[in-house]
């Protein structure tokens, strides 16, 4: 099988895998059991895969680590897709650890909203024509009001890093999906954790920065923003102080390819009760090379606007006394080089003197031309030939280029010449001077 064919199949496989699921990831051991529910799912593979949307049934559960929290407690939720909507449609296997899931859990009842959940970039190899195993994603929310809160699986997305970076969003066809779990919140007098963060952009190449904005933190407190790999923080960390209102803006550099989210917290280590997140973040490329580095610089010098010509004499065709008519020829090719590298275009004009000879003169207004202009490949500008017109002593435009953000290039300019000689012009040689001006 050709490499091109394999890459095509790999892209298709990656897209279908996104719609279906990733390698098995067990739910945290402390998560409480939840009710598996079925719901219709609509998954849209990337356009490059060349396959239609996948409509099927997803079976999932939403479990929590504490089903009876008090107001102010942080509750960790685990969204597990037990049975995806599709399976591997071809014989080529997918490798391990290429898929990163993210999704949302929908809250209703005493507290409404959604919880962002992320999973680690970890999956078992998927055999050709094999079923996709389950995958899990986790996140947390703070209980803010006493009463029963229902939890339902929501939309999810799988990002794959195999051959190319692909995303396939899978949405609940008829939201909300059935309730999978319930949390009964009691009013224990606890303080609500109002800390919150956002990350923009939510993805980037390894080594790029994102802007994390936080609110609700303790004023003037030490705050750490860190990468999150689905179960723990990564080495991508930055620590600073919140402002007098408990807000901050940070620009962490995310380099760990295993990062699936970002968290922020007060204290020496991650603590959901004194932190916020995770919010989803996807690393889309490999880290920059490690070790010593050297910054390389160069310069491009601006040149000049100039022209040259293939010759300085043109012999027009002879005409007969008593008949006269068109005495024709061709302008020697003029080469224009615009190496200035600026925004200005140029204009090449010409004017001619009267043609003088032994029997008098032929008026300059009887010379006309039909210009032509060719642009050398790769030139930023495109040459425009002037109009077919009379040249005369007043002159006319032979060729030009327009102004632009970046102009320049090399151009070849030609013209067909025609002198209209009166029928009874006295015999002899007549000559005039055509002067070209480049501005």
C-alpha positions as CSV (number, residue, x, y, z in Angstrom):
1,X,0.0,0.0,0.0
2,X,1.4,3.4,-0.9
3,X,2.4,6.0,1.8
4,X,-0.2,8.4,0.4
5,X,-2.9,5.7,0.7
6,X,-1.8,4.9,4.2
7,X,-1.9,8.6,5.2
8,X,-5.4,8.9,3.7
9,X,-6.6,5.9,5.6
10,X,-4.9,7.1,8.7
11,X,-6.8,10.4,8.5
12,X,-10.1,8.6,8.0
13,X,-9.3,6.3,10.9
14,X,-8.4,9.2,13.1
15,X,-11.7,10.9,12.3
16,X,-13.8,7.8,12.9
17,X,-11.9,7.1,16.1
18,X,-12.8,10.6,17.3
19,X,-16.4,9.9,16.8
20,X,-16.2,6.6,18.5
21,X,-13.8,6.9,21.4
22,X,-10.3,6.2,22.7
23,X,-8.5,3.5,24.6
24,X,-9.9,2.3,27.9
25,X,-9.3,4.6,30.9
26,X,-10.6,3.5,34.2
27,X,-12.7,5.8,36.3
28,X,-11.0,7.0,39.5
29,X,-11.3,4.4,42.3
30,X,-13.1,6.8,44.6
31,X,-15.8,7.7,42.1
32,X,-19.3,6.5,43.2
33,X,-21.3,4.3,40.9
34,X,-23.7,5.9,38.4
35,X,-26.5,4.7,36.2
36,X,-25.4,4.0,32.6
37,X,-27.6,5.8,30.1
38,X,-28.1,5.7,26.3
39,X,-28.5,8.8,24.2
40,X,-28.5,9.6,20.5
41,X,-25.2,11.2,19.3
42,X,-24.3,13.1,16.1
43,X,-20.5,13.1,15.4
44,X,-19.0,15.2,12.6
45,X,-15.6,13.9,11.4
46,X,-13.1,16.5,9.9
47,X,-13.8,17.3,6.3
48,X,-10.4,15.9,5.3
49,X,-11.6,12.4,6.2
50,X,-14.1,12.4,3.4
51,X,-16.8,10.5,5.4
52,X,-20.3,11.6,6.4
53,X,-21.4,12.4,9.9
54,X,-21.9,9.4,12.2
55,X,-25.3,9.1,13.9
56,X,-25.5,6.4,16.6
57,X,-26.1,5.7,20.2
58,X,-23.6,6.5,23.0
59,X,-23.7,4.7,26.3
60,X,-22.2,6.7,29.2
61,X,-22.1,7.2,32.9
62,X,-21.4,10.3,35.1
63,X,-20.0,9.4,38.5
64,X,-19.0,11.7,41.4
65,X,-16.5,11.4,44.3
66,X,-19.0,12.7,46.8
67,X,-22.8,12.2,46.4
68,X,-23.6,14.1,49.6
69,X,-21.6,17.3,49.7
70,X,-22.2,20.4,51.7
71,X,-22.6,23.9,50.2
72,X,-19.1,25.1,49.4
73,X,-17.6,21.6,48.8
74,X,-15.8,20.7,45.5
75,X,-17.3,17.8,43.7
76,X,-15.2,15.8,41.2
77,X,-17.2,14.3,38.3
78,X,-16.1,11.5,36.0
79,X,-17.7,11.3,32.6
80,X,-17.1,7.8,31.0
81,X,-18.1,6.8,27.5
82,X,-18.7,3.1,28.0
83,X,-19.8,2.4,24.4
84,X,-19.0,4.8,21.6
85,X,-21.2,5.2,18.5
86,X,-18.8,3.6,16.0
87,X,-16.0,1.1,15.4
88,X,-12.8,1.0,13.3
89,X,-14.2,0.6,9.7
90,X,-10.9,-0.6,8.0
91,X,-8.1,-3.1,8.5
92,X,-5.4,-0.6,9.6
93,X,-4.8,-0.4,13.3
94,X,-4.6,2.9,15.2
95,X,-1.6,3.3,17.5
96,X,-1.7,3.9,21.3
97,X,-1.8,7.3,23.0
98,X,-2.9,9.5,20.2
99,X,-6.3,10.6,21.5
100,X,-7.3,13.4,23.9
101,X,-11.0,13.6,25.0
102,X,-12.8,16.6,26.3
103,X,-16.5,17.2,27.1
104,X,-19.2,18.6,29.3
105,X,-21.4,17.3,32.1
106,X,-24.8,19.1,32.3
107,X,-26.1,20.1,35.8
108,X,-29.8,20.7,36.5
109,X,-32.0,21.0,39.6
110,X,-30.8,23.0,42.6
111,X,-27.8,24.1,40.5
112,X,-27.6,24.4,36.7
113,X,-24.8,24.9,34.2
114,X,-22.1,22.7,32.7
115,X,-18.8,21.2,34.0
116,X,-15.8,21.0,31.7
117,X,-14.2,17.6,31.8
118,X,-10.9,16.4,30.2
119,X,-9.2,13.1,29.8
120,X,-5.5,12.2,29.5
121,X,-3.9,11.5,26.1
122,X,-3.9,7.8,26.6
123,X,-5.5,5.0,24.7
124,X,-4.7,1.3,23.9
125,X,-4.0,0.5,20.2
126,X,-7.2,-0.1,18.3
127,X,-7.1,-3.1,15.9
128,X,-8.4,-3.0,12.4
129,X,-12.1,-3.4,12.2
130,X,-12.1,-3.6,16.0
131,X,-14.4,-1.9,18.5
132,X,-13.3,1.2,20.2
133,X,-13.0,0.8,24.0
134,X,-14.3,3.2,26.7
135,X,-12.7,6.5,27.7
136,X,-13.1,8.7,30.7
137,X,-12.9,12.5,31.4
138,X,-12.9,14.3,34.7
139,X,-13.6,17.8,36.1
140,X,-15.1,19.5,39.1
141,X,-17.6,22.0,40.3
142,X,-18.4,23.7,43.6
143,X,-21.8,23.0,45.2
144,X,-23.4,26.4,45.7
145,X,-26.9,25.7,46.8
146,X,-28.6,23.0,48.9
147,X,-30.8,20.5,47.1
148,X,-30.7,17.7,44.5
149,X,-28.4,18.3,41.5
150,X,-28.8,16.0,38.5
151,X,-25.9,15.1,36.2
152,X,-26.3,14.2,32.6
153,X,-23.6,13.4,29.9
154,X,-23.2,16.2,27.4
155,X,-21.3,16.9,24.2
156,X,-17.8,15.6,23.8
157,X,-14.9,16.0,21.4
158,X,-11.9,13.8,20.7
159,X,-8.6,15.3,19.4
160,X,-6.2,13.0,17.7
161,X,-2.5,13.5,17.0
162,X,-1.8,10.9,14.3
163,X,-0.4,12.1,10.9
164,X,-2.2,15.4,11.5
165,X,-4.1,17.2,14.2
166,X,-7.9,16.4,14.0
167,X,-11.0,17.2,16.0
168,X,-14.4,15.6,15.8
169,X,-17.2,17.1,17.9
170,X,-19.9,14.7,19.1
171,X,-23.2,16.4,20.2
172,X,-26.2,15.1,22.1
173,X,-28.9,14.8,19.4
174,X,-31.8,15.6,21.7
175,X,-30.4,17.4,24.7
176,X,-30.4,17.0,27.6
177,X,-29.3,13.3,27.7
178,X,-30.9,11.2,30.4
179,X,-29.8,11.7,34.0
180,X,-27.0,9.4,35.0
181,X,-26.4,10.5,38.6
182,X,-27.6,12.8,41.4
183,X,-25.9,14.8,44.1
184,X,-27.8,15.8,47.3
185,X,-26.3,19.0,48.6
186,X,-26.9,19.9,52.3
187,X,-26.5,23.3,53.8
188,X,-23.5,22.7,56.1
189,X,-22.6,26.4,56.5
190,X,-19.5,25.9,54.2
191,X,-18.1,28.7,52.2
192,X,-18.6,28.6,48.5
193,X,-15.5,28.5,46.4
194,X,-16.1,31.2,43.8
195,X,-12.7,30.9,42.1
196,X,-12.9,30.6,38.3
197,X,-10.5,30.7,35.4
198,X,-10.6,30.8,31.6
199,X,-7.9,30.0,29.0
200,X,-7.7,31.7,25.6
201,X,-6.7,30.2,23.2
202,X,-7.7,26.7,24.3
203,X,-5.0,25.0,22.2
204,X,-1.5,25.7,20.8
205,X,1.7,24.1,19.7
206,X,4.1,22.9,22.5
207,X,6.0,25.9,23.9
208,X,3.3,28.5,23.0
209,X,1.6,30.6,25.6
210,X,-2.0,31.0,26.4
211,X,-3.8,33.8,28.4
212,X,-5.3,32.5,31.7
213,X,-7.8,34.9,33.4
214,X,-8.8,34.2,37.0
215,X,-11.3,35.7,39.5
216,X,-12.6,35.0,43.0
217,X,-9.2,34.2,44.5
218,X,-8.0,35.5,47.8
219,X,-6.7,39.1,47.3
220,X,-2.9,39.4,47.1
221,X,-2.4,35.7,47.5
222,X,0.2,33.5,45.8
223,X,-1.5,31.7,42.9
224,X,-0.1,29.0,40.7
225,X,-1.3,28.3,37.2
226,X,-0.3,24.8,36.0
227,X,-1.0,22.4,33.2
228,X,-3.3,19.4,34.0
229,X,-2.9,15.9,32.5
230,X,-6.2,14.5,33.5
231,X,-5.1,13.3,36.9
232,X,-2.4,15.6,38.2
233,X,-0.6,18.9,37.5
234,X,2.4,18.9,35.0
235,X,5.7,20.7,35.1
236,X,4.2,23.7,33.2
237,X,3.7,26.1,36.2
238,X,3.9,29.8,36.9
239,X,3.4,31.4,40.3
240,X,2.5,35.1,41.0
241,X,0.2,37.2,43.2
242,X,-3.4,37.9,42.6
243,X,-4.4,41.6,42.7
244,X,-6.3,43.5,45.4
245,X,-9.6,42.1,44.1
246,X,-8.5,38.5,43.8
247,X,-8.2,38.6,40.0
248,X,-5.2,37.9,37.8
249,X,-4.1,37.5,34.2
250,X,-1.2,35.1,33.5
251,X,0.6,33.9,30.3
252,X,1.9,30.4,31.0
253,X,4.0,28.5,28.5
254,X,2.5,25.0,27.9
255,X,5.1,22.5,26.6
256,X,4.0,19.1,27.9
257,X,2.2,17.2,25.2
258,X,0.3,15.3,27.8
259,X,-1.5,18.5,29.0
260,X,-5.3,18.3,28.6
261,X,-6.3,21.2,30.8
262,X,-5.2,24.1,33.0
263,X,-5.8,24.7,36.7
264,X,-5.1,27.5,39.1
265,X,-4.7,27.2,42.9
266,X,-3.6,28.9,46.0
267,X,-1.0,27.1,48.3
268,X,1.9,24.8,47.6
269,X,0.0,22.2,45.6
270,X,-3.3,21.5,43.7
271,X,-6.2,21.7,46.0
272,X,-9.7,21.9,44.5
273,X,-11.0,23.7,47.6
274,X,-8.6,26.6,47.0
275,X,-8.4,26.4,43.2
276,X,-10.3,26.5,39.9
277,X,-10.4,24.3,36.9
278,X,-9.4,22.3,35.0
279,X,-10.4,24.2,31.8
280,X,-9.7,22.3,28.6
281,X,-6.4,22.9,26.8
282,X,-4.9,20.9,23.9
283,X,-1.3,20.7,22.9
284,X,-1.2,20.4,19.1
285,X,2.5,19.9,18.4
286,X,5.8,18.6,19.7
287,X,8.0,20.6,22.1
288,X,10.8,22.8,20.8
289,X,14.3,21.2,20.9
290,X,16.0,21.3,24.2
291,X,19.5,22.4,24.9
292,X,21.5,25.6,24.1
293,X,20.1,27.7,21.4
294,X,21.4,30.5,19.1
295,X,19.3,33.2,17.6
296,X,20.2,33.7,13.9
297,X,19.6,37.0,12.1
298,X,20.1,38.3,8.6
299,X,19.2,41.4,6.6
300,X,17.8,42.1,3.2
301,X,19.1,45.4,1.7
302,X,16.9,47.6,-0.5
303,X,18.2,48.2,-4.0
304,X,17.3,50.6,-6.8
305,X,14.9,51.2,-9.6
306,X,16.8,50.9,-13.0
307,X,16.4,50.0,-16.6
308,X,18.5,48.9,-19.5
309,X,17.8,48.3,-23.2
310,X,18.9,45.7,-25.8
311,X,20.1,48.4,-28.3
312,X,20.0,52.1,-29.1
313,X,18.9,52.0,-32.7
314,X,15.7,50.9,-34.5
315,X,15.5,50.7,-38.3
316,X,11.9,51.2,-39.4
317,X,10.7,49.7,-42.7
318,X,11.1,51.9,-45.8
319,X,8.0,53.3,-47.7
320,X,7.7,54.5,-51.4
321,X,7.6,58.1,-52.5
322,X,4.1,58.8,-53.7
323,X,2.6,56.1,-51.6
324,X,3.9,56.7,-48.1
325,X,2.0,54.8,-45.3
326,X,3.2,52.8,-42.2
327,X,6.9,52.5,-41.6
328,X,7.0,49.8,-39.0
329,X,9.5,48.2,-36.6
330,X,9.9,47.1,-33.0
331,X,11.3,48.8,-29.9
332,X,14.5,47.3,-28.5
333,X,13.4,45.4,-25.4
334,X,13.7,47.4,-22.2
335,X,14.4,45.6,-19.0
336,X,13.1,47.3,-15.8
337,X,14.5,46.1,-12.4
338,X,12.6,47.3,-9.3
339,X,14.7,46.1,-6.4
340,X,13.6,48.9,-3.9
341,X,11.4,46.6,-1.9
342,X,9.0,49.4,-0.9
343,X,5.3,50.3,-1.5
344,X,5.8,52.4,-4.7
345,X,5.2,51.2,-8.2
346,X,6.8,52.7,-11.3
347,X,5.9,54.2,-14.7
348,X,7.9,54.1,-17.9
349,X,7.0,56.8,-20.4
350,X,8.3,57.9,-23.8
351,X,8.2,60.9,-26.1
352,X,9.7,61.4,-29.6
353,X,11.1,64.3,-31.6
354,X,10.1,65.2,-35.2
355,X,11.8,63.0,-37.8
356,X,14.2,65.2,-39.8
357,X,15.7,64.5,-43.2
358,X,17.1,66.1,-46.4
359,X,13.6,67.1,-47.5
360,X,12.3,68.5,-44.2
361,X,10.6,66.7,-41.3
362,X,7.9,64.2,-40.4
363,X,5.8,65.3,-37.4
364,X,6.4,63.5,-34.2
365,X,2.7,63.0,-33.8
366,X,2.7,60.5,-36.6
367,X,4.6,57.9,-34.5
368,X,2.3,55.4,-32.6
369,X,3.1,52.3,-30.6
370,X,1.4,49.1,-29.3
371,X,3.1,48.3,-25.9
372,X,3.6,44.9,-24.4
373,X,5.0,44.0,-20.9
374,X,6.1,40.7,-19.4
375,X,6.6,40.0,-15.6
376,X,9.4,37.7,-14.5
377,X,8.1,34.8,-12.4
378,X,8.2,35.5,-8.6
379,X,8.0,39.2,-8.9
380,X,5.7,40.8,-6.2
381,X,4.3,43.3,-8.8
382,X,2.6,42.7,-12.1
383,X,3.5,44.9,-15.1
384,X,0.7,46.6,-17.0
385,X,1.3,47.6,-20.7
386,X,0.3,51.1,-21.8
387,X,-2.4,51.7,-24.4
388,X,-1.9,51.5,-28.1
389,X,-1.7,55.2,-28.9
390,X,0.1,58.1,-30.5
391,X,3.5,58.9,-28.9
392,X,4.3,62.4,-30.2
393,X,6.2,65.1,-28.5
394,X,3.8,65.1,-25.5
395,X,4.6,61.5,-24.8
396,X,2.6,58.4,-23.7
397,X,2.9,55.6,-21.1
398,X,4.8,52.5,-22.3
399,X,4.3,50.3,-19.1
400,X,3.7,50.6,-15.3
401,X,3.2,48.8,-12.1
402,X,0.8,49.9,-9.3
403,X,1.6,50.9,-5.7
404,X,1.1,48.1,-3.1
405,X,2.1,46.9,0.3
406,X,5.3,45.4,-1.2
407,X,6.3,46.0,-4.8
408,X,9.2,45.1,-7.0
409,X,10.4,42.6,-9.6
410,X,11.9,42.3,-13.0
411,X,10.0,43.2,-16.2
412,X,10.5,43.0,-20.0
413,X,8.9,45.9,-22.0
414,X,8.4,45.9,-25.8
415,X,6.4,47.8,-28.3
416,X,5.4,47.6,-32.0
417,X,6.2,50.9,-33.7
418,X,4.5,52.6,-36.6
419,X,5.4,55.9,-38.3
420,X,2.7,57.2,-40.7
421,X,4.8,58.7,-43.5
422,X,3.0,61.2,-45.8
423,X,2.8,60.0,-49.5
424,X,4.9,62.7,-51.1
425,X,7.6,63.1,-48.4
426,X,10.9,63.9,-50.2
427,X,13.1,60.9,-50.5
428,X,16.0,60.4,-48.0
429,X,16.7,59.2,-44.5
430,X,14.7,60.6,-41.7
431,X,15.4,60.1,-38.0
432,X,14.0,61.1,-34.7
433,X,14.9,60.5,-31.1
434,X,12.6,58.5,-28.7
435,X,13.4,59.3,-25.1
436,X,12.3,56.9,-22.3
437,X,11.8,58.0,-18.7
438,X,11.4,55.7,-15.7
439,X,9.9,57.1,-12.5
